[in-house]
Amino acid sequence: MSQTYACFLNGKFYGAGNLEYMNELFRDYVVNSEMYGKGECAFRITSQEKAREILINETINNNYEALKRMEDE
């Protein structure tokens, strides 16, 4: 059974799958789509377990920021 990985592009979840799929995501964005005209991009590949931690923390932070904005209104 192959390991599952998660890909983050510029800090946002971009996709998940095996290493072959991670390669496809990278090549599609950088090579085929020429980075959609952007000057730079940052890819981060993590294990599925680490991705869960990142997504949970991201959700908590986003919810906290949304609540803070509501309090300020």
C-alpha positions as CSV (number, residue, x, y, z in Angstrom):
1,M,0.0,0.0,0.0
2,S,1.4,3.4,-1.0
3,Q,1.7,6.3,1.4
4,T,-0.8,9.2,1.1
5,Y,0.5,12.7,1.0
6,A,-1.1,16.1,1.0
7,C,0.0,19.1,-1.1
8,F,-0.3,22.7,0.0
9,L,0.2,25.5,-2.5
10,N,1.0,28.9,-1.0
11,G,-0.3,27.7,2.4
12,K,-3.6,26.4,1.2
13,F,-4.6,22.7,0.7
14,Y,-4.2,21.8,-3.0
15,G,-4.7,18.0,-3.2
16,A,-3.9,14.6,-1.7
17,G,-2.7,11.3,-3.1
18,N,0.4,9.2,-3.7
19,L,3.8,10.6,-4.8
20,E,2.9,10.2,-8.4
21,Y,-0.1,12.4,-7.9
22,M,2.0,15.0,-6.0
23,N,4.3,15.1,-9.1
24,E,1.2,15.6,-11.4
25,L,0.0,18.5,-9.2
26,F,3.3,20.2,-9.3
27,R,3.9,19.7,-13.0
28,D,0.3,20.8,-13.9
29,Y,0.7,24.1,-11.9
30,V,4.3,24.9,-12.7
31,V,4.9,23.5,-16.1
32,N,1.6,23.1,-17.9
33,S,-0.1,26.2,-16.5
34,E,3.1,28.3,-16.2
35,M,2.1,29.2,-12.6
36,Y,-0.9,31.1,-14.0
37,G,1.4,34.1,-14.6
38,K,2.5,34.4,-11.0
39,G,6.1,35.3,-10.2
40,E,6.5,32.7,-7.5
41,C,4.8,29.8,-5.6
42,A,5.4,27.6,-2.6
43,F,4.6,23.9,-2.5
44,R,4.6,21.9,0.7
45,I,4.2,18.1,0.7
46,T,3.4,16.4,3.9
47,S,2.3,13.0,5.2
48,Q,-1.4,12.5,5.5
49,E,-1.1,12.6,9.3
50,K,0.8,15.9,9.3
51,A,-1.8,17.4,6.9
52,R,-4.6,16.6,9.3
53,E,-2.8,18.6,12.0
54,I,-2.2,21.5,9.6
55,L,-5.9,21.5,8.5
56,I,-7.2,21.4,12.0
57,N,-5.0,24.2,13.1
58,E,-5.9,26.3,10.0
59,T,-9.6,25.7,10.8
60,I,-9.2,26.8,14.4
61,N,-7.3,29.9,13.4
62,N,-9.8,30.8,10.7
63,N,-12.7,30.4,13.1
64,Y,-10.9,32.5,15.8
65,E,-10.3,35.3,13.3
66,A,-13.9,35.2,12.1
67,L,-15.2,35.4,15.7
68,K,-12.8,38.3,16.4
69,R,-14.1,40.2,13.4
70,M,-17.7,39.7,14.6
71,E,-16.8,41.0,18.0
72,D,-15.3,44.1,16.5
73,E,-18.5,44.9,14.5
